[in-house]
Amino acid sequence: MLQILTLADGDPVAWENEDGQGPVLLVCEHASRRLPSRFGTMGLSPDILESHIAWDPGALAVARLLSERLDAALIHQRFSRLVYDCNRPPEAEAAMPAVSEIFSIPGNADISPEERQARAEALYFPFRDALAAFVAGRRKAGRPCVLVTVHSFTPVYHGVARPVEVGILHDTDKRLADRMLAHGVADGRYDIRRNEPYGPTDGVTHTLIEHGIRTGQFNVMIEIRNDLVKDEVGQRVMADYLADLLLKSIADLAKAQK
């Protein structure tokens, strides 16, 4: 099999506060714009490699702050979604996209079946298996595991401005999303919407399905417009807001189960 990662590249999976005592498990699949050494620049310019097509700017910073506020475990992918998008299964074309928004990605043109499998083996399966093992461990211990994935999105996509500021996404299980939206709309601080700017039909709920719905855990995907979290102040403000939404919503669900 082709070698995707070298020893110098290191592990694709990173854990922070893995022993956190809070009920939330934070997931950041698009945390990094880093490319494994063998991929060079994938034929892309430095400015494109720093843009939203390579990662979710601000998402990991917010997830780390949420981890502190909620005493939550955090898992994130250490390499760019351009090589493999860990929120997509191996059979999905978007797992290794040849085009992202308006940008062609030369390094993903005409990928052979052998290389697609090698990328999945190196990046996707270790991430999936680590997540699955953590959720299984929580279930075995009789501890709650509320799955929260953290993402960011660009304010302008295909030339169209996006007014939504915070998206609360869900698939068939909308229990946590419903509560978060109720509190968020009542608060009125942000333009917060359901399944925007993406939704299940865009294929973005893979992690929620795989590790939340199939295991019966409360789950939600959070999308933050990235101009709101471009600096430390914005990241802290957003983390405070989301932590409050999550705590209130999880408390609501716990009361409903009694």
C-alpha positions as CSV (number, residue, x, y, z in Angstrom):
1,M,0.0,0.0,0.0
2,L,1.1,3.5,-0.7
3,Q,2.7,5.4,2.2
4,I,0.6,8.5,3.0
5,L,2.1,9.5,6.3
6,T,5.8,9.3,7.4
7,L,7.1,9.0,10.9
8,A,7.9,12.7,10.8
9,D,4.3,13.5,9.9
10,G,3.1,11.8,13.1
11,D,-0.3,10.5,14.1
12,P,-3.4,11.8,12.3
13,V,-5.5,11.8,15.4
14,A,-5.1,14.3,18.3
15,W,-6.8,14.1,21.7
16,E,-7.1,16.9,24.2
17,N,-8.6,16.5,27.7
18,E,-9.4,12.9,26.9
19,D,-10.3,12.3,30.5
20,G,-12.6,15.3,30.8
21,Q,-15.5,14.6,33.2
22,G,-18.2,16.6,31.3
23,P,-20.7,14.7,29.2
24,V,-19.8,16.4,25.9
25,L,-17.4,14.9,23.3
26,L,-16.2,17.6,20.9
27,V,-15.1,16.6,17.4
28,C,-13.2,18.8,14.9
29,E,-12.7,17.0,11.7
30,H,-11.5,20.1,9.8
31,A,-9.1,21.4,12.4
32,S,-5.9,21.7,10.4
33,R,-4.6,23.0,7.0
34,R,-1.4,21.0,7.4
35,L,-0.5,18.6,4.5
36,P,1.4,15.4,4.9
37,S,5.0,15.9,3.6
38,R,4.6,13.6,0.5
39,F,1.8,15.8,-0.8
40,G,3.8,19.0,-1.1
41,T,1.4,21.8,-1.9
42,M,-1.1,19.6,-3.9
43,G,-0.5,22.2,-6.7
44,L,-2.2,25.0,-4.7
45,S,-0.9,28.5,-3.9
46,P,-0.2,29.5,-0.3
47,D,-3.3,31.7,-0.1
48,I,-5.6,28.9,-1.2
49,L,-3.9,26.6,1.3
50,E,-4.8,29.1,4.1
51,S,-8.4,29.5,2.9
52,H,-11.6,27.7,4.0
53,I,-11.2,25.0,1.4
54,A,-8.2,23.5,3.3
55,W,-9.7,23.7,6.8
56,D,-12.3,25.4,9.0
57,P,-10.6,28.6,10.3
58,G,-11.3,29.2,13.9
59,A,-13.1,25.9,14.5
60,L,-10.3,24.3,16.5
61,A,-9.7,27.4,18.6
62,V,-13.4,27.5,19.6
63,A,-13.5,23.8,20.2
64,R,-10.5,24.1,22.6
65,L,-12.2,26.9,24.5
66,L,-15.4,24.8,24.7
67,S,-13.3,21.9,26.0
68,E,-12.1,24.1,28.8
69,R,-15.5,25.5,29.7
70,L,-17.3,22.2,29.5
71,D,-14.5,19.9,30.8
72,A,-15.1,18.0,27.5
73,A,-12.9,15.6,25.7
74,L,-11.8,16.9,22.2
75,I,-10.7,14.9,19.2
76,H,-9.4,16.5,16.1
77,Q,-7.8,15.5,12.8
78,R,-4.2,16.8,12.3
79,F,-4.2,17.0,8.5
80,S,-6.1,19.0,5.9
81,R,-9.5,17.8,4.6
82,L,-8.0,18.3,1.1
83,V,-6.2,15.0,1.6
84,Y,-9.1,13.3,3.3
85,D,-12.3,14.8,4.7
86,C,-13.0,12.8,7.9
87,N,-16.6,13.9,7.8
88,R,-17.1,11.8,4.7
89,P,-17.0,8.0,4.2
90,P,-14.5,6.5,1.8
91,E,-17.0,6.0,-0.9
92,A,-18.0,9.6,-1.0
93,E,-16.5,11.7,-3.8
94,A,-16.3,14.7,-1.4
95,A,-13.9,12.7,0.8
96,M,-11.1,13.6,-1.6
97,P,-12.5,16.4,-3.7
98,A,-11.1,17.3,-7.1
99,V,-12.9,20.6,-6.9
100,S,-13.8,22.6,-3.8
101,E,-16.1,25.6,-4.4
102,I,-14.4,27.3,-7.4
103,F,-11.0,25.8,-6.9
104,S,-9.6,22.8,-8.7
105,I,-7.2,20.7,-6.6
106,P,-4.5,19.3,-8.8
107,G,-3.3,16.9,-6.1
108,N,-6.7,15.2,-6.1
109,A,-7.1,14.9,-9.9
110,D,-7.5,11.3,-11.1
111,I,-6.7,9.6,-7.8
112,S,-6.3,5.9,-8.3
113,P,-8.4,3.4,-6.3
114,E,-5.2,2.3,-4.6
115,E,-4.4,5.8,-3.4
116,R,-8.0,6.4,-2.3
117,Q,-7.8,3.3,-0.2
118,A,-4.4,4.3,1.2
119,R,-5.6,7.7,2.2
120,A,-8.7,6.2,3.9
121,E,-6.5,3.7,5.8
122,A,-4.0,6.4,6.9
123,L,-6.5,9.2,7.8
124,Y,-10.1,8.2,8.0
125,F,-10.1,4.8,9.7
126,P,-7.8,5.8,12.6
127,F,-10.0,8.8,13.2
128,R,-13.3,6.8,12.9
129,D,-11.9,4.0,15.1
130,A,-10.7,6.4,17.8
131,L,-14.1,8.1,18.0
132,A,-15.9,4.8,18.0
133,A,-13.8,3.4,20.8
134,F,-14.3,6.5,22.9
135,V,-18.1,6.4,22.5
136,A,-18.1,2.7,23.3
137,G,-16.0,3.3,26.4
138,R,-18.4,5.9,27.7
139,R,-21.4,3.6,27.0
140,K,-19.7,0.7,28.8
141,A,-19.0,2.9,31.8
142,G,-22.6,4.1,31.9
143,R,-21.5,7.7,31.2
144,P,-23.3,10.1,28.9
145,C,-21.6,11.0,25.6
146,V,-23.1,14.0,23.9
147,L,-21.5,14.3,20.4
148,V,-20.8,17.9,19.3
149,T,-19.0,18.5,16.1
150,V,-17.5,22.0,15.5
151,H,-17.1,23.6,12.1
152,S,-16.8,27.0,10.5
153,F,-18.0,28.3,7.1
154,T,-17.0,31.1,4.7
155,P,-19.2,34.2,4.7
156,V,-19.3,34.2,0.9
157,Y,-19.8,31.0,-1.1
158,H,-19.8,30.9,-4.9
159,G,-20.1,34.7,-4.8
160,V,-23.2,34.7,-2.6
161,A,-23.2,36.3,0.9
162,R,-24.5,34.1,3.7
163,P,-26.4,36.1,6.4
164,V,-26.6,33.1,8.8
165,E,-24.1,33.4,11.6
166,V,-24.5,30.1,13.5
167,G,-25.9,27.0,12.0
168,I,-27.3,24.2,14.2
169,L,-27.3,21.0,12.1
170,H,-28.8,17.6,12.6
171,D,-29.9,14.5,10.8
172,T,-32.8,12.3,11.9
173,D,-32.1,13.0,15.6
174,K,-33.0,16.6,16.2
175,R,-33.4,16.5,20.0
176,L,-30.4,18.5,21.0
177,A,-30.6,20.8,17.9
178,D,-34.2,21.6,18.8
179,R,-33.3,22.7,22.3
180,M,-30.2,24.7,21.1
181,L,-32.3,26.5,18.5
182,A,-35.0,27.3,21.0
183,H,-32.5,28.9,23.4
184,G,-30.6,30.6,20.6
185,V,-33.6,32.2,19.0
186,A,-34.9,33.4,22.4
187,D,-31.5,34.9,23.1
188,G,-31.4,36.8,19.8
189,R,-27.7,37.5,19.8
190,Y,-26.9,35.8,16.5
191,D,-28.7,34.9,13.3
192,I,-29.0,31.2,14.2
193,R,-30.7,28.7,11.9
194,R,-31.5,25.1,11.4
195,N,-29.5,23.1,8.9
196,E,-27.9,26.1,7.3
197,P,-25.7,26.8,5.5
198,Y,-25.6,23.0,4.9
199,G,-27.8,20.2,5.8
200,P,-28.2,16.4,5.6
201,T,-28.7,16.4,1.8
202,D,-25.2,17.9,1.5
203,G,-23.6,14.9,3.1
204,V,-22.3,16.7,6.1
205,T,-23.9,14.6,8.8
206,H,-21.7,11.5,8.4
207,T,-20.0,11.8,11.8
208,L,-23.4,12.5,13.5
209,I,-24.9,9.4,11.9
210,E,-21.9,7.1,12.5
211,H,-21.1,8.0,16.1
212,G,-24.2,9.6,17.4
213,I,-27.4,8.3,15.8
214,R,-26.2,4.7,15.4
215,T,-25.2,4.6,19.1
216,G,-28.1,6.4,20.5
217,Q,-26.2,9.5,21.7
218,F,-27.5,13.0,21.7
219,N,-25.7,14.8,18.8
220,V,-25.4,18.1,17.0
221,M,-23.2,19.8,14.4
222,I,-22.3,23.4,14.9
223,E,-21.4,25.7,12.0
224,I,-19.9,29.1,12.8
225,R,-19.4,31.8,10.2
226,N,-15.7,32.2,10.2
227,D,-15.5,36.0,10.2
228,L,-16.9,35.8,13.7
229,V,-14.0,33.7,15.0
230,K,-11.1,35.2,13.1
231,D,-9.4,36.4,16.3
232,E,-9.0,35.4,19.9
233,V,-11.7,37.9,21.1
234,G,-14.3,36.5,18.7
235,Q,-13.4,32.9,19.5
236,R,-13.8,33.5,23.2
237,V,-17.2,35.3,22.7
238,M,-18.4,32.5,20.5
239,A,-17.2,29.8,22.9
240,D,-19.0,31.4,25.8
241,Y,-22.2,31.7,23.8
242,L,-22.1,28.1,22.6
243,A,-21.1,26.7,26.0
244,D,-24.2,28.4,27.5
245,L,-26.4,27.0,24.7
246,L,-25.1,23.5,25.2
247,L,-25.4,23.5,29.0
248,K,-28.9,24.8,28.9
249,S,-29.9,22.4,26.2
250,I,-28.3,19.3,27.8
251,A,-30.0,20.2,31.1
252,D,-33.4,20.4,29.3
253,L,-32.8,16.9,27.8
254,A,-31.7,15.5,31.1
255,K,-34.9,16.8,32.8
256,A,-37.1,15.3,30.0
257,Q,-35.5,11.9,30.6
258,K,-36.4,11.8,34.3
